[in-house]
């Protein structure tokens, strides 16, 4: 915690309930929230996989009426949010249920802002000159189907503004879901590459929030346990999709990392991945994973004590190592993990070295830069990107 005189806060507006099969509780939980006709927000992949049928079956059995919006896309743009808002209003819904990864959950949150405030979500971007949220979103239940974003417990939504080729944040306690209903069984059908990318996104949340300038004891605690769980279970979950123990603890790791992100900023890693996703059609988790090692290699000198502790949480034997050596051993473990779970490189994602200057400039403009544990400049971002192409 860099500034002991600054007033810190840690708020958890979201109720968290979890178990294998927790999605079976959806009908009763909606009734507890007073929701009689929810709009279910998801994407075509969730529908095609059969996951949505599993989630909605208890509602059918209980005679609960709902409407469906299944057209969420990854890196969701403003028009996706607006379409959900129109569907909610046109169908006289009184609550939201988000089923999926970060995109459906973020779209549901952002639409909730529009429904509550009667204006486009862009008016409430976390940026100077924009409006503050003043009203709670409608009752919102999130059922994550990946173990990565932690959006089911964060107070943020990330939306793409195509006009600027830019991802922006909107957030605060008023946007947080009312209930996170975490059922690890919903994650079992994730392909290995999705398990890998989303798991590394959770790991990045935990590492960046543990080391960022806004860290505090509450975020440190949940971030460290998240790192420990991921180091133990991510390889297992990638290797064998039906490993329910691994799926359970990856779901817990994602939720814990989301809690660490809820009250803190991240840093250079998410500034890089978030801006990259606004400019190129890359999946956020893979972008984070491909850049996490170089970001840590650049950042460790800003807080070697914490980076040495990260190494221990990752399972590295730091006995006999100096603090700096332990920190760098942790960075090396991230490189090994990334290779083991076959994360694609930036070049394999279609990004070239000729894009570095533009990518670095956009990352330097991202507000998450200010939370980075090492002073970050445009040249620093260029150096990180250059290291990414050396992998």
LINFENUR-V577169 format. One record per pair of residues at least 4 apart in sequence whose ideal C-beta (glycine too) atoms are under 8 Angstrom apart, sorted by the first residue. I is the first residue (numbers start at 1). J is the second residue. Records with the same first field share a line. If there is no record, write none. Layout:
I->J / J
This chain:
1->8 / 215 / 216 / 217
2->213 / 215
3->213
8->214 / 216 / 263
9->263
10->216 / 218 / 219 / 263
11->155 / 173 / 262 / 263
12->153 / 259 / 262
13->155 / 173 / 176 / 178
14->152 / 153 / 176 / 177 / 178 / 179 / 180
15->178 / 179 / 180
16->152 / 153 / 179 / 180 / 182 / 255
17->22 / 25 / 29 / 179 / 180 / 181 / 182
18->22 / 180 / 181 / 182 / 183 / 184 / 251 / 252 / 255
19->183
20->183 / 184 / 185 / 244 / 248
21->183 / 185
22->181 / 182 / 183
23->54 / 55 / 58 / 143 / 181 / 183 / 185 / 186
24->58 / 183
25->29 / 58 / 181
26->30 / 55 / 58 / 59 / 97 / 141 / 143 / 181
27->31 / 58 / 59 / 61 / 62 / 64
28->32
29->33 / 141 / 179 / 181
30->35 / 36 / 38 / 59 / 64 / 95 / 97 / 139 / 141
31->35
33->95 / 139 / 141 / 178 / 179
34->94 / 95 / 139
35->94 / 95 / 139 / 141
36->64 / 65 / 94 / 95
37->65 / 66 / 67 / 91 / 92 / 93 / 94 / 95
38->64 / 66 / 67 / 93 / 94 / 95 / 96 / 97 / 139 / 141
39->66 / 67 / 68 / 69 / 84 / 87 / 88 / 91 / 93 / 95 / 96 / 97
40->52 / 56 / 66 / 67 / 68 / 69 / 70 / 97 / 99
41->69 / 72 / 84 / 96 / 97 / 98 / 99 / 100 / 104 / 107 / 108 / 111
42->46 / 47 / 52 / 68 / 69 / 70 / 72 / 98 / 99 / 100 / 104
43->47 / 70 / 71 / 72 / 73 / 74 / 100 / 103 / 104
44->48 / 70 / 71
45->49 / 100
46->51 / 52 / 70 / 99 / 100 / 104 / 145
47->51 / 52 / 70
49->189
50->54 / 189
51->55 / 99 / 145 / 186 / 189
52->56 / 70 / 99
53->57
54->186
55->99 / 143 / 186
56->60 / 66
57->61
58->62
59->64 / 66
60->64
66->97
67->87 / 88 / 91 / 93
69->83 / 84 / 87
71->80 / 83
72->76 / 80 / 84 / 100 / 103 / 104 / 107
73->77 / 80 / 103
74->103 / 283 / 284
75->103 / 160 / 167 / 277 / 278 / 281 / 284
76->80 / 81 / 103 / 106 / 107 / 110 / 159 / 160
77->81 / 159 / 160 / 161 / 162
78->82 / 120 / 121 / 122 / 159 / 160 / 161 / 162
79->83
80->84 / 107
81->85 / 107 / 110 / 111 / 114 / 121 / 159
82->86 / 114 / 120
83->87
84->88 / 107 / 108 / 111
85->89 / 111 / 114 / 115
86->90
87->91 / 93
88->93 / 96 / 111 / 115 / 138
89->93 / 115
93->138
94->138 / 139
95->138 / 139 / 140 / 141
96->108 / 111 / 112 / 137 / 138 / 139 / 140 / 141
97->108 / 140 / 141 / 142 / 143
98->104 / 105 / 107 / 108 / 109 / 140 / 141 / 142 / 143 / 177
99->104 / 143 / 145 / 186
100->104 / 105 / 144 / 145 / 146
101->105 / 144 / 145 / 146 / 148 / 149 / 151 / 198
102->106 / 146 / 148 / 149 / 151 / 158 / 201 / 284
103->107
104->108
105->109 / 142 / 144 / 149 / 151 / 152 / 157 / 177
106->110 / 149 / 151 / 156 / 157 / 158 / 159
107->111 / 157 / 159
108->112 / 140 / 142
109->113 / 137 / 140 / 151 / 156 / 157 / 170 / 175 / 176 / 177
110->114 / 121 / 157 / 159 / 170
111->115 / 121
112->116 / 137 / 138 / 140 / 175
113->117 / 121 / 124 / 133 / 137 / 157 / 170 / 175
114->118 / 119 / 120 / 121
115->137 / 138
116->135 / 136 / 137 / 138 / 174
117->123 / 124 / 131 / 133 / 134 / 135
119->123 / 124 / 131
121->125 / 157 / 159 / 170
122->159 / 161 / 168
123->130 / 131
124->130 / 131 / 132 / 133 / 170
125->130 / 168 / 169 / 170
126->130 / 168 / 169 / 170 / 171 / 367
127->168 / 367
132->172
133->170 / 172 / 174 / 175
134->174
135->174
136->174
137->174 / 175
139->178
140->177 / 178 / 179
141->177 / 178 / 179 / 180 / 181
142->151 / 152 / 177 / 179 / 180 / 181
143->152 / 181 / 182 / 183 / 186
144->149 / 151 / 152 / 180 / 182 / 186 / 187 / 251 / 254
145->186 / 187 / 190
146->187 / 190 / 194 / 195 / 198 / 254
147->184 / 187 / 190 / 195 / 198 / 199 / 202 / 237 / 247 / 250 / 251 / 253 / 254
148->197 / 198 / 199 / 200 / 201 / 202 / 254 / 285
149->154 / 198 / 201 / 202 / 254 / 258 / 284
150->154 / 202 / 205 / 254 / 255 / 256 / 257 / 258 / 259 / 261 / 262
151->156 / 157 / 258
152->177 / 180 / 181 / 182 / 255 / 258
153->176 / 177 / 180 / 255 / 258 / 259 / 262
154->171 / 176 / 258 / 259 / 261 / 262
155->171 / 172 / 173 / 175 / 176 / 262 / 263
156->169 / 170 / 171 / 175 / 261 / 262
157->169 / 170 / 171 / 175
158->167 / 168 / 169 / 274
159->167 / 168 / 170
160->166 / 167 / 277 / 278
161->165 / 166 / 167 / 168 / 278
164->278
165->278 / 279
166->275 / 278 / 362
167->274 / 275 / 277 / 278
169->367
170->175
171->175
176->262
180->255
182->251 / 252 / 255
183->251
184->188 / 244 / 247 / 248 / 250 / 251
185->244 / 247
187->195 / 247 / 250 / 251
188->241 / 242 / 244 / 247
189->241
190->194 / 195 / 198 / 241
191->195 / 241
192->196 / 238 / 239 / 241 / 341 / 342
193->197 / 286 / 342
194->198 / 285
195->199 / 234 / 237 / 238 / 241 / 250
196->200 / 234 / 238 / 285 / 289 / 341 / 342 / 343
197->201 / 283 / 284 / 285 / 286 / 288 / 289 / 343
198->202 / 254 / 285
199->203 / 230 / 234 / 237 / 238 / 250 / 253 / 254 / 285 / 341
200->204 / 234 / 285 / 286 / 288 / 289 / 292 / 337 / 338 / 341 / 343
201->205 / 284 / 285 / 288 / 289
202->206 / 226 / 230 / 250 / 253 / 254 / 257 / 258
203->207 / 226 / 227 / 230 / 234 / 253 / 257 / 292
204->208 / 266 / 269 / 270 / 273 / 288 / 289 / 292
205->209 / 223 / 226 / 257 / 258 / 260 / 261 / 266 / 270
206->210 / 222 / 223 / 224 / 226 / 227 / 230 / 253 / 256 / 257 / 260
207->211 / 223 / 227 / 269 / 292 / 296 / 310
208->212 / 266 / 267 / 268 / 269 / 270 / 371
209->214 / 215 / 219 / 223 / 257 / 260 / 261 / 264 / 265 / 266
210->215 / 219 / 220 / 223 / 224 / 227 / 260 / 306 / 310
211->215 / 267 / 299 / 302 / 303 / 306 / 307 / 310 / 373
212->264 / 265 / 266 / 267 / 371 / 372 / 373
213->265 / 370 / 371 / 372 / 373
214->219 / 263 / 264 / 265 / 371
215->219 / 220 / 223 / 264
216->220 / 263 / 264
217->221
218->222 / 263
219->223 / 259 / 260 / 263 / 264
220->224 / 260
221->225
222->226 / 256 / 257 / 259 / 260
223->227 / 256 / 257 / 260
224->228 / 309 / 313
225->229 / 253 / 256
226->230 / 253 / 254 / 256 / 257 / 260
227->231 / 310 / 313 / 314
228->232 / 313 / 315
229->233 / 249 / 250 / 252 / 253 / 256
230->234 / 250 / 253
231->313 / 314 / 315 / 333 / 337
232->236 / 249 / 315
233->237 / 245 / 246 / 249 / 250 / 253
234->238 / 246 / 250 / 337 / 341
235->239 / 337 / 340 / 341
236->240 / 243 / 245 / 246
237->241 / 243 / 246 / 247 / 250
238->341
239->243
240->246
243->247
244->248
245->249
246->250
247->251
248->252
249->253
250->254
251->255
252->256
253->257
254->258
255->259
256->260
257->261
258->262
259->263
260->264
261->266
264->371
265->367 / 368 / 370 / 371
266->270 / 271 / 368 / 371
267->271 / 295 / 299 / 368 / 369 / 371 / 372 / 373
268->272 / 295 / 298 / 299 / 363 / 368 / 369 / 372 / 376 / 380 / 381 / 384
269->273 / 288 / 291 / 292 / 295
270->274 / 288 / 366 / 368
271->275 / 363 / 364 / 366 / 367 / 368 / 369 / 372 / 376 / 381
272->276 / 287 / 291 / 295 / 359 / 363 / 381 / 384 / 385
273->277 / 284 / 287 / 288 / 291
274->278 / 284 / 366 / 368
275->279 / 359 / 362 / 363 / 365 / 366
276->280 / 282 / 287 / 351 / 359 / 362 / 363
277->282 / 283 / 284 / 287
278->362
279->358 / 359 / 362
280->349 / 350 / 351 / 355
282->286 / 287 / 349 / 350 / 351
283->287
284->288
285->289
286->290 / 343 / 344 / 349
287->291 / 346 / 349
288->292
289->338 / 343
290->338 / 343 / 344 / 345 / 346 / 349 / 388 / 391
291->295 / 346 / 384 / 385 / 388
292->296 / 334 / 338
293->297 / 331 / 334 / 335 / 338 / 391
294->298 / 384 / 385 / 387 / 388 / 391
295->299 / 384
296->300 / 307 / 330 / 331 / 334
297->328 / 331 / 387
298->374 / 380 / 383 / 384 / 387
299->303 / 307 / 372 / 373 / 374
300->304 / 307 / 324 / 327 / 328 / 330 / 331
301->374
302->372 / 373 / 374 / 375
303->307 / 373
304->308 / 323 / 324 / 327
305->309 / 323
306->310 / 373
307->311 / 326 / 327 / 330 / 331
308->312 / 318 / 321 / 323 / 324 / 326 / 327 / 330
309->313
310->314 / 327 / 330
311->316 / 318 / 326 / 327 / 329 / 330 / 333
312->316 / 318 / 326 / 330
314->330 / 333 / 334 / 337
315->333
316->326 / 329 / 330 / 333
318->325 / 326 / 329
321->325 / 326 / 329
322->326
323->327
324->328
325->329
326->330
327->331
328->332
329->333
330->334
331->335
332->336
333->337
334->338
335->339 / 391
336->340
337->341
338->343
339->343
344->348 / 349
345->349 / 388 / 389 / 391
346->351 / 385 / 388 / 389
347->351 / 352 / 389
351->355 / 359
353->386 / 389
355->359
356->360 / 382 / 385 / 386 / 389
357->361 / 382
358->362
359->363 / 381 / 385
360->364 / 378 / 381 / 382 / 385
361->365 / 378 / 381
362->366
363->369 / 381
364->369 / 376 / 377 / 378 / 381
365->369
368->372
369->376
372->376
374->380
375->380
376->380 / 381
377->381
378->382
379->383
380->384
381->385
382->386
383->387
384->388
385->389
386->390
387->391
